[in-house]
Amino acid sequence: MRHGPITLVVGIALAGALVGCADGPNELGADHDEEDPAAQDVADDAEVSDDGGSDGIDPAAQRAAGAALLWDGDVADEGVQRKDSEPGTPGGCLTEVFAPAAGGGDVSYHAAWWEYPTGSTLRHYVTALPSSVSGSGDSGDTTDGAAMLEAIDCAGDALALEVDGVDAHDGRCLDESGETTCTVLLTDRDVLSVVQVTAERQRGAEEAAERLAVIAADALERV
């Protein structure tokens, strides 16, 4: 069975968020088969709304951003299995970022998720930034990606990331209900990439997030 990307349709309140708020052993995975030949360029199948909406995200830019969504082949070394169901909208510090924008204007974001043999999960979300954040608009109300990441107030311990080739990055790990969720935020040009790893063991979640941050940063180069 061919597993394609999941493209969800929502309004993204990124502009509102601005005023609101290494390689190593894989402890989460296990031995895995060779790369799934069904892995595909997700940009080929990505769909977006024709209406850019009040948040200023250009549909063409949103479609192009889908190329940064992780493929099965990108995460093959994690030993994960892609899930066919929707990963769900990010919560916590990202609730406002991916919440419906006031006044409607639906646009899509790109999402996929996988499960480790241990039951830990990997979720990935990609979206184009509105012009008021990316600085590509003509309104004069421009803010770069680094400022946006500072405005997203994620709780938890800072995650030390060694990531090159992106405009800005941040990472946090939060222990809650017996599990640790590590969230990695990357911005490059007009695209936001979010990686979330949830696991019972904190160190396992941290190490996976550190590995995947590098992989997600490389994927941003496909846009």
Backbone as ProteinMPNN parsed JSONL, in Angstrom:
{"seq_chain_A": "MRHGPITLVVGIALAGALVGCADGPNELGADHDEEDPAAQDVADDAEVSDDGGSDGIDPAAQRAAGAALLWDGDVADEGVQRKDSEPGTPGGCLTEVFAPAAGGGDVSYHAAWWEYPTGSTLRHYVTALPSSVSGSGDSGDTTDGAAMLEAIDCAGDALALEVDGVDAHDGRCLDESGETTCTVLLTDRDVLSVVQVTAERQRGAEEAAERLAVIAADALERV", "coords_chain_A": {"N_chain_A": [[0.845, -1.198, 0.0], [0.533, 2.196, -0.853], [1.72, 4.883, 0.966], [0.674, 8.04, 1.424], [1.094, 11.6, 2.008], [-0.5, 13.442, 4.658], [-2.693, 16.023, 4.313], [-3.933, 18.656, 5.989], [-6.685, 20.856, 6.47], [-6.847, 23.974, 7.714], [-7.106, 27.17, 9.387], [-4.252, 29.145, 10.003], [-2.886, 30.609, 12.781], [-0.42, 32.107, 12.864], [0.6, 34.705, 12.814], [-0.723, 35.855, 14.955], [0.496, 34.538, 17.039], [2.792, 35.905, 17.461], [2.302, 38.057, 19.047], [1.298, 36.892, 21.177], [2.136, 34.889, 22.769], [22.41, 14.841, 15.801], [24.054, 12.498, 15.417], [23.599, 9.22, 16.86], [23.112, 6.405, 19.136], [20.025, 4.723, 18.607], [17.628, 4.644, 20.806], [14.933, 4.36, 20.85], [14.047, 2.925, 18.721], [14.301, -0.051, 16.656], [15.775, -2.892, 14.967], [15.39, -2.523, 11.443], [13.697, -2.879, 8.263], [14.801, -2.553, 4.813], [14.71, 0.651, 3.145], [11.451, 1.76, 2.458], [10.171, 1.292, -0.712], [7.945, 2.636, -1.481], [8.033, 5.149, -0.515], [7.653, 8.615, -1.13], [7.883, 11.74, -2.955], [6.436, 14.093, -1.174], [5.432, 16.507, -1.998], [4.332, 16.165, -4.474], [1.759, 15.169, -4.131], [0.508, 16.915, -2.444], [-2.15, 19.012, -1.334], [-3.813, 22.149, -1.375], [-5.893, 24.809, -0.1], [-7.662, 26.994, -2.324], [-7.965, 29.505, -1.44], [-6.124, 31.983, -0.046], [-6.606, 33.341, 2.326], [-7.116, 35.282, 5.406], [-4.788, 35.242, 6.824], [-2.633, 35.604, 5.213], [-1.127, 33.635, 3.864], [0.251, 32.354, 1.03], [-1.26, 30.252, -1.349], [0.297, 28.85, -3.258], [2.827, 28.945, -2.091], [2.299, 27.448, 0.169], [1.794, 24.972, -0.946], [4.306, 24.386, -2.028], [5.768, 24.223, 0.317], [5.212, 21.726, 1.263], [7.142, 19.992, 0.322], [9.06, 19.825, 2.239], [8.159, 18.094, 4.137], [8.791, 15.202, 6.053], [9.884, 12.142, 4.585], [9.196, 8.593, 4.399], [11.609, 7.367, 3.859], [13.418, 9.243, 4.868], [13.285, 8.875, 7.606], [13.938, 6.282, 8.015], [16.081, 5.107, 9.424], [15.274, 5.4, 12.001], [13.652, 3.315, 12.559], [10.87, 3.305, 12.455], [7.256, 3.027, 11.931], [5.021, 4.165, 9.555], [1.953, 5.812, 10.268], [-1.419, 5.6, 9.235], [-3.548, 7.171, 9.957], [-4.738, 10.5, 10.872], [-2.394, 12.751, 12.375], [-3.249, 14.579, 14.233], [-3.877, 17.906, 15.444], [-1.197, 19.986, 16.514], [-0.666, 20.495, 20.015], [-0.448, 22.196, 23.196], [2.197, 24.48, 23.403], [1.953, 25.023, 20.745], [-0.64, 25.321, 20.078], [-1.907, 27.816, 19.557], [-0.505, 28.562, 17.323], [-1.316, 26.824, 15.279], [-4.03, 27.155, 15.349], [-7.415, 27.9, 14.252], [-7.603, 30.775, 12.215], [-8.759, 34.068, 12.965], [-11.699, 35.198, 11.405], [-11.71, 33.337, 9.407], [-10.698, 31.946, 6.255], [-9.348, 29.528, 5.182], [-6.428, 27.526, 5.037], [-4.015, 25.037, 4.141], [-1.982, 22.754, 6.09], [0.854, 20.589, 6.26], [1.226, 17.22, 7.313], [2.491, 14.35, 9.068], [2.867, 11.148, 10.671], [4.601, 8.745, 12.706], [5.238, 5.538, 14.302], [7.273, 4.153, 16.829], [8.807, 0.913, 17.499], [8.639, 0.601, 20.234], [6.38, 1.931, 20.959], [6.605, 4.626, 21.236], [6.201, 7.876, 19.695], [6.515, 9.74, 16.621], [5.975, 12.833, 15.271], [5.4, 15.073, 12.564], [5.159, 18.321, 11.29], [4.533, 20.716, 8.774], [4.456, 23.996, 7.501], [3.807, 26.826, 5.404], [4.904, 30.144, 6.097], [2.978, 33.003, 7.046], [2.915, 36.114, 5.213], [3.282, 38.283, 6.924], [4.911, 37.313, 8.849], [7.065, 36.043, 7.563], [8.168, 38.11, 6.191], [7.852, 38.59, 3.559], [5.792, 40.016, 2.52], [3.938, 43.025, 1.494], [3.007, 44.757, 3.333], [4.472, 45.968, 5.263], [4.453, 45.171, 7.849], [6.469, 43.25, 9.097], [8.158, 40.387, 10.312], [10.839, 38.357, 11.337], [11.608, 34.77, 11.122], [13.036, 33.975, 13.414], [12.203, 35.714, 15.444], [9.586, 34.89, 15.604], [9.839, 32.291, 16.641], [10.782, 32.914, 19.165], [8.532, 34.034, 20.208], [6.801, 31.933, 20.504], [5.898, 30.322, 23.202], [7.091, 27.756, 24.565], [6.872, 25.397, 27.092], [9.16, 23.67, 29.324], [12.377, 21.943, 29.421], [15.272, 23.314, 27.89], [16.43, 22.135, 24.768], [19.436, 20.993, 23.571], [20.522, 21.71, 20.459], [22.209, 20.909, 17.456], [22.188, 22.309, 14.683], [22.464, 23.138, 11.329], [22.162, 25.425, 8.528], [19.598, 26.548, 8.632], [17.299, 29.274, 9.244], [16.508, 29.801, 11.873], [16.237, 28.074, 15.018], [14.777, 26.044, 17.62], [14.324, 24.159, 20.639], [12.506, 22.141, 22.957], [11.868, 20.123, 25.841], [9.341, 18.438, 27.531], [8.131, 16.993, 30.452], [5.336, 15.077, 31.134], [2.535, 13.529, 32.501], [3.818, 11.029, 32.799], [5.252, 10.755, 30.469], [7.627, 11.997, 28.059], [7.717, 14.748, 25.937], [9.415, 15.976, 23.261], [9.912, 18.879, 21.474], [10.79, 20.248, 18.425], [11.508, 23.181, 16.722], [11.854, 24.643, 13.598], [12.8, 27.18, 11.366], [13.056, 28.257, 8.037], [13.681, 30.461, 5.543], [10.612, 30.861, 4.173], [9.242, 28.923, 5.62], [7.945, 26.874, 8.223], [8.939, 24.228, 10.239], [8.028, 21.547, 12.253], [8.934, 19.214, 14.624], [7.96, 16.543, 16.657], [8.61, 14.371, 19.299], [7.46, 11.805, 21.294], [7.927, 9.952, 24.189], [8.409, 7.374, 26.694], [10.819, 7.374, 28.058], [12.907, 9.975, 28.981], [15.519, 10.579, 28.074], [15.658, 9.063, 25.751], [13.72, 10.327, 24.149], [14.888, 12.851, 23.888], [17.311, 12.294, 22.51], [16.339, 11.23, 20.122], [14.93, 13.45, 19.114], [17.04, 15.217, 18.725], [18.474, 13.934, 16.69], [16.53, 13.925, 14.66], [16.077, 16.614, 14.242], [18.217, 17.455, 12.69], [17.745, 15.976, 10.392], [15.248, 16.999, 9.603], [15.983, 19.626, 9.122], [17.637, 19.3, 6.892], [15.686, 18.423, 5.129], [14.274, 20.745, 4.673], [15.721, 21.986, 2.73], [14.715, 21.038, 0.416], [12.654, 22.581, -0.413]], "CA_chain_A": [[0.0, 0.0, 0.0], [1.281, 3.442, -0.895], [1.367, 5.808, 2.037], [0.892, 9.417, 1.033], [1.084, 12.569, 3.095], [-1.799, 13.922, 5.097], [-2.774, 17.466, 4.216], [-5.08, 19.091, 6.757], [-7.133, 22.194, 6.122], [-7.164, 24.808, 8.87], [-6.513, 28.503, 9.342], [-3.078, 29.116, 10.872], [-2.771, 31.905, 13.441], [0.983, 32.35, 13.162], [0.834, 36.114, 13.1], [-1.205, 36.112, 16.305], [1.429, 33.979, 18.016], [3.871, 36.853, 17.707], [1.944, 38.959, 20.129], [0.875, 36.025, 22.263], [3.206, 34.261, 23.487], [23.746, 14.33, 15.965], [23.968, 11.036, 15.273], [23.85, 8.476, 18.087], [22.314, 5.187, 19.21], [18.591, 4.918, 18.604], [17.08, 3.888, 21.916], [13.494, 4.199, 20.702], [13.735, 2.056, 17.599], [14.793, -1.411, 16.627], [16.233, -3.206, 13.621], [14.346, -2.224, 10.485], [13.911, -3.349, 6.903], [15.313, -1.537, 3.92], [13.814, 1.77, 2.892], [10.217, 1.44, 1.751], [10.195, 1.883, -2.057], [6.736, 3.435, -1.684], [8.26, 6.522, -0.062], [7.487, 9.479, -2.282], [7.99, 13.18, -2.774], [5.111, 14.459, -0.712], [4.955, 17.708, -2.684], [3.583, 15.768, -5.659], [0.374, 14.879, -3.793], [-0.02, 17.889, -1.497], [-3.245, 19.841, -1.801], [-4.063, 23.3, -0.521], [-7.072, 25.573, -0.452], [-7.431, 28.055, -3.299], [-8.13, 30.791, -0.766], [-5.0, 32.244, 0.842], [-7.151, 33.664, 3.629], [-6.743, 36.523, 6.064], [-3.484, 35.126, 7.466], [-1.614, 35.998, 4.262], [-0.322, 32.535, 3.352], [0.003, 32.141, -0.386], [-1.489, 28.833, -1.608], [1.433, 28.262, -3.974], [3.9, 28.763, -1.108], [1.918, 26.337, 1.039], [1.988, 23.741, -1.711], [5.749, 24.154, -2.119], [6.279, 23.874, 1.648], [5.03, 20.291, 1.481], [8.36, 19.253, -0.022], [9.888, 19.693, 3.444], [7.622, 17.057, 5.019], [9.666, 14.032, 6.068], [9.492, 10.941, 3.875], [9.529, 7.346, 5.1], [13.04, 7.135, 3.702], [14.161, 10.157, 5.736], [13.269, 8.408, 8.996], [14.111, 4.828, 8.001], [17.027, 4.701, 10.459], [14.6, 5.433, 13.304], [12.937, 2.062, 12.761], [9.474, 3.633, 12.71], [6.233, 2.618, 10.988], [4.084, 5.261, 9.295], [0.551, 5.636, 10.634], [-2.3, 6.088, 8.177], [-4.51, 8.12, 10.498], [-4.251, 11.859, 11.047], [-1.605, 12.894, 13.603], [-3.865, 15.524, 15.163], [-3.296, 19.247, 15.479], [-0.282, 20.151, 17.657], [-1.225, 21.166, 21.18], [0.513, 22.879, 24.047], [2.691, 25.782, 22.948], [1.668, 25.2, 19.325], [-2.085, 25.42, 19.87], [-2.241, 29.082, 18.912], [0.144, 28.623, 16.017], [-2.091, 26.078, 14.3], [-5.452, 27.357, 15.593], [-8.109, 28.624, 13.168], [-7.395, 32.216, 12.231], [-9.976, 34.858, 13.062], [-12.209, 35.63, 10.118], [-11.707, 32.249, 8.428], [-9.583, 31.922, 5.319], [-8.689, 28.262, 5.416], [-5.287, 27.074, 4.255], [-3.626, 23.721, 4.621], [-0.618, 22.478, 6.488], [1.231, 19.229, 5.91], [1.501, 16.489, 8.543], [2.663, 12.902, 8.998], [3.388, 10.63, 11.943], [5.114, 7.382, 12.723], [5.332, 4.922, 15.627], [8.431, 3.304, 17.092], [8.44, -0.411, 18.028], [8.387, 0.725, 21.673], [5.154, 2.678, 21.184], [6.887, 6.062, 21.161], [5.684, 8.435, 18.446], [7.184, 10.837, 15.919], [5.05, 13.632, 14.478], [6.055, 16.143, 11.822], [4.238, 19.295, 10.714], [5.191, 21.729, 7.953], [3.564, 25.005, 6.95], [4.377, 28.088, 4.951], [4.662, 31.254, 7.012], [2.274, 34.143, 6.445], [3.826, 37.172, 4.795], [3.56, 39.183, 8.04], [5.983, 36.698, 9.634], [8.236, 35.744, 6.743], [8.75, 39.332, 5.683], [7.748, 38.631, 2.107], [4.632, 40.789, 2.109], [4.14, 44.437, 1.195], [2.285, 45.567, 4.308], [5.406, 46.635, 6.161], [4.397, 44.504, 9.142], [7.279, 42.066, 8.858], [8.901, 39.834, 11.433], [11.518, 37.182, 10.836], [11.294, 33.505, 11.77], [13.642, 33.895, 14.735], [11.319, 36.404, 16.369], [8.41, 34.06, 15.772], [10.164, 31.205, 17.553], [10.873, 33.486, 20.505], [7.181, 34.337, 20.669], [6.122, 30.681, 20.838], [6.351, 30.068, 24.57], [7.018, 26.334, 24.883], [7.375, 25.027, 28.413], [10.074, 22.533, 29.354], [13.819, 22.167, 29.435], [15.858, 23.601, 26.582], [17.073, 21.007, 24.108], [20.633, 21.428, 22.86], [20.461, 21.27, 19.076], [23.289, 21.289, 16.559], [21.512, 22.338, 13.383], [22.997, 24.13, 10.395], [21.439, 25.622, 7.295], [18.255, 27.092, 8.812], [17.32, 30.641, 9.747], [16.392, 29.79, 13.33], [15.768, 26.799, 15.565], [14.586, 25.98, 19.069], [13.865, 22.845, 21.072], [12.118, 22.016, 24.363], [11.372, 18.817, 26.266], [8.419, 18.589, 28.652], [7.652, 15.763, 31.09], [3.937, 15.225, 31.493], [1.753, 12.285, 32.554], [4.677, 9.863, 32.653], [5.905, 10.744, 29.169], [8.366, 13.201, 27.667], [7.552, 15.194, 24.555], [10.42, 16.94, 22.814], [9.438, 19.626, 20.311], [11.815, 20.976, 17.686], [10.968, 24.186, 15.803], [12.84, 25.11, 12.619], [12.315, 28.059, 10.306], [14.007, 28.55, 6.973], [12.988, 31.286, 4.558], [9.184, 31.073, 4.431], [8.663, 27.649, 6.04], [8.081, 26.412, 9.599], [8.95, 22.772, 10.372], [7.876, 21.166, 13.664], [9.128, 17.791, 14.916], [7.626, 16.188, 18.035], [8.84, 12.983, 19.692], [6.904, 11.499, 22.609], [8.429, 8.661, 24.649], [8.396, 7.197, 28.148], [12.141, 7.708, 28.581], [13.282, 11.328, 28.596], [16.749, 10.608, 27.276], [15.352, 8.538, 24.436], [13.021, 11.376, 23.398], [15.858, 13.9, 23.586], [18.252, 11.858, 21.483], [15.613, 11.122, 18.857], [14.653, 14.804, 18.642], [18.295, 15.791, 18.25], [18.756, 13.33, 15.382], [15.509, 14.312, 13.687], [16.23, 18.039, 13.938], [19.161, 17.542, 11.569], [17.072, 15.419, 9.207], [14.211, 17.948, 9.193], [16.67, 20.788, 8.55], [18.033, 18.928, 5.536], [14.468, 18.349, 4.306], [13.873, 22.112, 4.308], [16.439, 22.369, 1.523], [13.972, 20.577, -0.776], [11.646, 23.59, -0.782]], "C_chain_A": [[0.874, 1.238, 0.0], [0.8, 4.368, 0.189], [1.681, 7.223, 1.593], [0.857, 10.328, 2.23], [-0.342, 12.892, 3.499], [-1.768, 15.436, 5.049], [-4.05, 17.911, 4.896], [-5.422, 20.526, 6.431], [-7.587, 22.926, 7.371], [-6.69, 26.218, 8.574], [-5.387, 28.548, 10.347], [-2.821, 30.494, 11.447], [-1.339, 32.209, 13.821], [1.234, 33.806, 13.522], [0.373, 36.455, 14.503], [-0.263, 35.585, 17.359], [2.526, 34.957, 18.363], [3.555, 37.798, 18.852], [1.429, 38.18, 21.324], [2.084, 35.441, 22.943], [4.714, 34.688, 23.319], [23.676, 12.825, 15.913], [24.263, 10.357, 16.596], [22.977, 7.253, 18.1], [20.836, 5.527, 19.27], [17.971, 4.048, 19.679], [15.594, 3.631, 21.758], [13.151, 3.156, 19.659], [14.264, 0.653, 17.774], [15.308, -1.655, 15.223], [15.081, -3.01, 12.645], [14.705, -2.771, 9.105], [14.504, -2.232, 6.068], [14.263, -0.477, 3.672], [12.623, 1.348, 2.051], [10.236, 2.081, 0.361], [8.973, 2.732, -2.34], [6.9, 4.866, -1.209], [8.283, 7.443, -1.265], [7.73, 10.923, -1.929], [6.609, 13.695, -2.427], [4.569, 15.684, -1.422], [4.12, 17.348, -3.908], [2.1, 15.619, -5.36], [-0.258, 15.921, -2.894], [-1.109, 18.726, -2.134], [-3.43, 20.998, -0.841], [-5.339, 23.977, -0.975], [-6.707, 26.637, -1.479], [-7.474, 29.432, -2.664], [-6.993, 31.001, 0.212], [-5.44, 32.703, 2.2], [-6.581, 34.921, 4.226], [-5.377, 36.456, 6.708], [-2.341, 35.358, 6.493], [-0.719, 34.896, 3.765], [-0.713, 32.271, 1.91], [-0.178, 30.653, -0.661], [-0.328, 28.156, -2.326], [2.602, 28.011, -3.027], [3.582, 27.598, -0.186], [2.124, 25.002, 0.333], [3.476, 23.392, -1.782], [6.333, 23.714, -0.786], [6.158, 22.382, 1.926], [6.243, 19.462, 1.138], [9.252, 19.03, 1.189], [9.35, 18.656, 4.418], [8.482, 15.804, 4.919], [9.057, 12.867, 5.301], [9.757, 9.736, 4.771], [11.032, 7.074, 5.013], [13.887, 8.021, 4.588], [14.315, 9.598, 7.139], [13.461, 6.899, 9.094], [15.029, 4.346, 9.119], [16.424, 4.757, 11.862], [13.851, 4.132, 13.592], [11.448, 2.248, 13.008], [8.556, 3.109, 11.611], [5.247, 3.752, 10.81], [2.67, 4.863, 9.694], [-0.326, 6.264, 9.557], [-3.286, 7.136, 8.665], [-3.893, 9.509, 10.626], [-3.489, 11.985, 12.362], [-2.241, 13.818, 14.623], [-3.147, 16.863, 15.15], [-2.371, 19.375, 16.68], [-0.95, 20.915, 18.79], [-0.153, 21.907, 21.952], [0.896, 24.234, 23.495], [2.372, 26.054, 21.488], [0.182, 25.348, 19.034], [-2.451, 26.681, 19.123], [-1.662, 29.177, 17.512], [-0.715, 27.962, 14.945], [-3.595, 26.205, 14.511], [-6.099, 28.063, 14.415], [-7.924, 30.123, 13.308], [-8.735, 32.942, 12.299], [-10.407, 35.306, 11.675], [-12.153, 34.575, 9.041], [-10.507, 32.32, 7.523], [-8.763, 30.675, 5.496], [-7.497, 28.056, 4.485], [-4.858, 25.741, 4.835], [-2.239, 23.744, 5.23], [-0.386, 20.997, 6.244], [1.656, 18.486, 7.172], [1.661, 15.002, 8.26], [3.132, 12.427, 10.367], [3.71, 9.151, 11.828], [5.152, 6.876, 14.171], [6.58, 4.054, 15.704], [7.966, 1.93, 17.591], [8.099, -0.372, 19.521], [7.061, 1.403, 21.984], [5.363, 4.179, 21.23], [6.439, 6.579, 19.797], [6.543, 9.582, 17.93], [6.137, 11.536, 15.066], [5.813, 14.766, 13.791], [5.002, 17.011, 11.155], [5.042, 20.332, 9.942], [4.142, 22.708, 7.457], [4.359, 26.183, 6.408], [4.039, 29.165, 5.971], [3.866, 32.345, 6.312], [3.26, 35.259, 6.153], [4.179, 38.113, 5.939], [4.648, 38.641, 8.944], [7.233, 36.523, 8.802], [8.909, 36.997, 6.208], [8.64, 39.475, 4.187], [6.571, 39.449, 1.608], [4.975, 42.243, 1.884], [3.527, 45.349, 2.247], [3.209, 46.352, 5.215], [5.432, 46.02, 7.543], [5.142, 43.189, 9.031], [8.055, 41.677, 10.102], [9.585, 38.575, 10.956], [11.17, 35.944, 11.653], [11.862, 33.384, 13.165], [12.762, 34.561, 15.785], [10.055, 35.592, 16.622], [8.668, 32.928, 16.748], [10.269, 31.705, 18.994], [9.488, 33.741, 21.09], [6.393, 33.083, 21.02], [6.67, 30.196, 22.177], [6.145, 28.604, 24.933], [7.626, 26.073, 26.254], [8.343, 23.849, 28.292], [11.524, 22.945, 29.339], [14.333, 22.396, 28.018], [16.588, 22.377, 26.053], [18.251, 21.534, 23.303], [20.631, 20.844, 21.455], [21.675, 21.769, 18.302], [22.743, 21.197, 15.145], [22.103, 23.46, 12.544], [22.04, 24.294, 9.221], [20.014, 26.097, 7.435], [18.376, 28.506, 9.374], [17.292, 30.691, 11.266], [15.904, 28.426, 13.789], [15.632, 26.896, 17.08], [14.09, 24.587, 19.407], [13.592, 22.826, 22.561], [11.627, 20.609, 24.629], [10.555, 18.986, 27.536], [7.974, 17.226, 29.141], [6.225, 15.978, 31.551], [3.245, 13.865, 31.42], [2.603, 11.054, 32.265], [5.37, 9.744, 31.314], [6.657, 12.052, 28.949], [8.091, 13.505, 26.202], [8.597, 16.251, 24.256], [9.936, 17.563, 21.499], [10.588, 20.423, 19.714], [11.129, 21.912, 16.698], [12.09, 24.68, 14.901], [12.165, 26.071, 11.652], [13.437, 28.275, 9.298], [13.254, 29.24, 5.853], [11.519, 31.419, 4.948], [8.497, 29.836, 4.995], [8.959, 27.378, 7.514], [7.966, 24.896, 9.608], [8.947, 22.415, 11.854], [8.012, 19.656, 13.794], [8.789, 17.557, 16.383], [7.849, 14.695, 18.253], [8.307, 12.797, 21.107], [7.321, 10.091, 23.001], [8.349, 8.587, 26.17], [9.719, 7.632, 28.759], [12.558, 9.082, 28.06], [14.502, 11.339, 27.695], [16.504, 10.083, 25.864], [14.663, 9.573, 23.559], [13.99, 12.48, 22.984], [16.775, 13.5, 22.444], [17.581, 11.736, 20.121], [15.347, 12.508, 18.269], [15.909, 15.461, 18.085], [18.661, 15.237, 16.872], [17.81, 13.876, 14.32], [15.566, 15.789, 13.343], [17.148, 18.228, 12.738], [18.505, 17.061, 10.286], [16.019, 16.401, 8.685], [14.831, 19.204, 8.58], [17.117, 20.5, 7.13], [16.823, 18.885, 4.608], [13.992, 19.731, 3.875], [14.577, 22.588, 3.041], [15.719, 21.937, 0.262], [12.954, 21.606, -1.259], [12.231, 24.569, -1.791]], "O_chain_A": [[1.84, 1.326, 0.758], [-0.399, 4.614, 0.318], [2.848, 7.566, 1.406], [0.614, 9.879, 3.35], [-1.28, 12.635, 2.745], [-0.914, 16.064, 5.675], [-5.143, 17.583, 4.434], [-4.533, 21.328, 6.145], [-8.576, 22.555, 8.004], [-5.951, 26.438, 7.615], [-5.542, 28.034, 11.454], [-2.566, 31.443, 10.706], [-1.062, 32.536, 14.975], [2.001, 34.098, 14.44], [1.009, 37.264, 15.179], [-0.216, 36.12, 18.466], [3.131, 34.864, 19.431], [4.456, 38.277, 19.541], [1.153, 38.761, 22.373], [2.818, 36.046, 23.724], [5.594, 34.115, 23.961], [22.977, 12.213, 16.721], [25.08, 10.845, 17.376], [22.177, 7.056, 17.186], [20.44, 6.503, 19.908], [17.806, 2.843, 19.486], [15.039, 2.778, 22.451], [12.073, 2.563, 19.707], [14.623, 0.226, 18.872], [15.29, -0.757, 14.381], [13.929, -3.295, 12.974], [15.862, -3.083, 8.823], [14.689, -1.111, 6.543], [13.08, -0.674, 3.951], [12.778, 0.656, 1.045], [10.31, 3.306, 0.263], [8.947, 3.472, -3.323], [6.037, 5.709, -1.453], [8.859, 7.107, -2.3], [7.778, 11.291, -0.756], [5.718, 13.733, -3.275], [3.355, 15.886, -1.448], [3.283, 18.143, -4.336], [1.264, 15.902, -6.217], [-1.45, 15.831, -2.601], [-1.024, 19.105, -3.302], [-3.23, 20.851, 0.365], [-5.813, 23.754, -2.089], [-5.577, 27.124, -1.502], [-7.066, 30.417, -3.28], [-6.895, 30.278, 1.204], [-4.716, 32.481, 3.171], [-5.692, 35.554, 3.658], [-4.838, 37.489, 7.107], [-1.18, 35.317, 6.9], [0.374, 35.184, 3.277], [-1.875, 31.998, 1.612], [0.663, 29.855, -0.249], [-0.006, 27.005, -2.031], [3.288, 26.995, -3.137], [4.475, 26.844, 0.202], [2.572, 24.028, 0.939], [3.854, 22.232, -1.614], [7.28, 22.927, -0.748], [6.911, 21.834, 2.731], [6.371, 18.334, 1.614], [10.107, 18.145, 1.175], [9.999, 18.359, 5.421], [8.858, 15.392, 3.821], [7.85, 12.636, 5.365], [10.456, 9.844, 5.778], [11.646, 6.609, 5.974], [14.963, 7.611, 5.023], [15.337, 9.809, 7.792], [13.182, 6.301, 10.134], [14.787, 3.29, 9.704], [17.003, 4.221, 12.807], [13.461, 3.874, 14.731], [10.828, 1.438, 13.697], [9.003, 2.788, 10.51], [4.692, 4.255, 11.788], [2.247, 3.726, 9.485], [-0.009, 7.331, 9.031], [-3.809, 7.911, 7.865], [-2.68, 9.674, 10.503], [-3.891, 11.392, 13.363], [-1.811, 13.84, 15.776], [-1.949, 16.935, 14.877], [-2.72, 18.917, 17.767], [-1.704, 21.86, 18.559], [0.917, 22.207, 21.423], [0.033, 25.044, 23.156], [2.502, 27.189, 21.029], [-0.215, 25.484, 17.876], [-3.218, 26.635, 18.162], [-2.251, 29.793, 16.624], [-0.83, 28.476, 13.833], [-4.364, 25.447, 13.919], [-5.417, 28.752, 13.656], [-8.071, 30.675, 14.399], [-9.73, 32.471, 11.747], [-9.585, 35.741, 10.868], [-12.498, 34.844, 7.89], [-9.419, 32.704, 7.951], [-7.607, 30.742, 5.914], [-7.557, 28.375, 3.297], [-5.303, 25.364, 5.919], [-1.426, 24.621, 4.937], [-1.336, 20.24, 6.044], [2.363, 19.044, 8.012], [1.05, 14.462, 7.337], [3.719, 13.193, 11.132], [3.177, 8.426, 10.988], [5.107, 7.653, 15.124], [6.902, 3.318, 14.771], [6.835, 1.803, 18.061], [7.353, -1.22, 20.011], [6.65, 1.451, 23.143], [4.391, 4.933, 21.261], [6.311, 5.804, 18.85], [7.201, 10.29, 18.693], [5.486, 10.905, 14.233], [6.744, 15.34, 14.357], [4.07, 16.504, 10.531], [6.098, 20.774, 10.394], [3.058, 22.301, 7.038], [5.446, 26.495, 6.896], [3.002, 29.099, 6.632], [4.055, 32.588, 5.12], [4.319, 35.34, 6.776], [5.265, 38.692, 5.938], [5.248, 39.388, 9.716], [8.336, 36.814, 9.263], [10.076, 36.964, 5.817], [9.251, 40.366, 3.595], [6.369, 39.567, 0.4], [6.12, 42.663, 2.049], [3.519, 46.569, 2.087], [2.779, 47.303, 5.868], [6.331, 46.308, 8.333], [4.528, 42.132, 8.888], [8.542, 42.529, 10.845], [8.975, 37.786, 10.234], [10.541, 36.025, 12.709], [11.245, 32.757, 14.027], [12.595, 34.037, 16.885], [9.516, 35.605, 17.729], [7.823, 32.629, 17.591], [9.889, 31.002, 19.929], [9.29, 33.674, 22.303], [5.413, 33.162, 21.761], [7.799, 29.711, 22.249], [5.135, 28.251, 25.542], [8.754, 26.48, 26.535], [8.345, 23.13, 27.293], [11.858, 24.127, 29.255], [13.884, 21.753, 27.069], [17.275, 21.675, 26.795], [18.091, 22.412, 22.456], [20.726, 19.63, 21.279], [22.112, 22.907, 18.473], [22.822, 20.155, 14.495], [22.224, 24.596, 13.004], [21.215, 23.422, 8.95], [19.267, 26.063, 6.458], [19.418, 28.888, 9.908], [17.966, 31.518, 11.879], [15.24, 27.709, 13.04], [16.28, 27.717, 17.73], [13.503, 23.91, 18.564], [14.338, 23.413, 23.344], [11.041, 19.971, 23.754], [11.012, 19.599, 28.502], [7.5, 16.4, 28.361], [5.929, 16.934, 32.267], [3.35, 13.148, 30.425], [2.162, 10.14, 31.567], [6.015, 8.731, 31.044], [6.36, 13.072, 29.571], [8.214, 12.635, 25.339], [8.657, 17.29, 24.914], [9.599, 16.859, 20.547], [11.27, 21.175, 20.411], [10.269, 21.486, 15.926], [13.149, 25.086, 15.38], [11.066, 25.795, 11.171], [14.6, 28.451, 9.659], [12.314, 28.686, 5.283], [11.215, 32.038, 5.968], [7.28, 29.706, 4.865], [10.067, 27.617, 7.994], [7.019, 24.336, 9.056], [9.767, 22.921, 12.621], [7.283, 18.906, 13.145], [9.268, 18.279, 17.257], [7.349, 13.862, 17.498], [8.666, 13.55, 22.013], [7.101, 9.142, 22.248], [8.235, 9.608, 26.847], [9.743, 8.196, 29.853], [12.563, 9.323, 26.853], [14.521, 12.024, 26.672], [17.07, 10.594, 24.897], [14.971, 9.693, 22.373], [13.922, 12.985, 21.863], [16.991, 14.277, 21.515], [18.164, 12.088, 19.095], [15.518, 12.718, 17.068], [15.849, 16.178, 17.087], [19.104, 15.979, 15.995], [18.232, 14.243, 13.223], [15.144, 16.182, 12.255], [16.885, 19.063, 11.873], [18.684, 17.657, 9.223], [15.907, 16.614, 7.477], [14.283, 19.78, 7.641], [16.994, 21.357, 6.255], [16.918, 19.263, 3.44], [13.372, 19.871, 2.821], [14.089, 23.488, 2.357], [16.046, 22.394, -0.833], [12.452, 21.512, -2.379], [11.543, 25.492, -2.226]]}, "name": "protein", "num_of_chains": 1, "seq": "MRHGPITLVVGIALAGALVGCADGPNELGADHDEEDPAAQDVADDAEVSDDGGSDGIDPAAQRAAGAALLWDGDVADEGVQRKDSEPGTPGGCLTEVFAPAAGGGDVSYHAAWWEYPTGSTLRHYVTALPSSVSGSGDSGDTTDGAAMLEAIDCAGDALALEVDGVDAHDGRCLDESGETTCTVLLTDRDVLSVVQVTAERQRGAEEAAERLAVIAADALERV"}
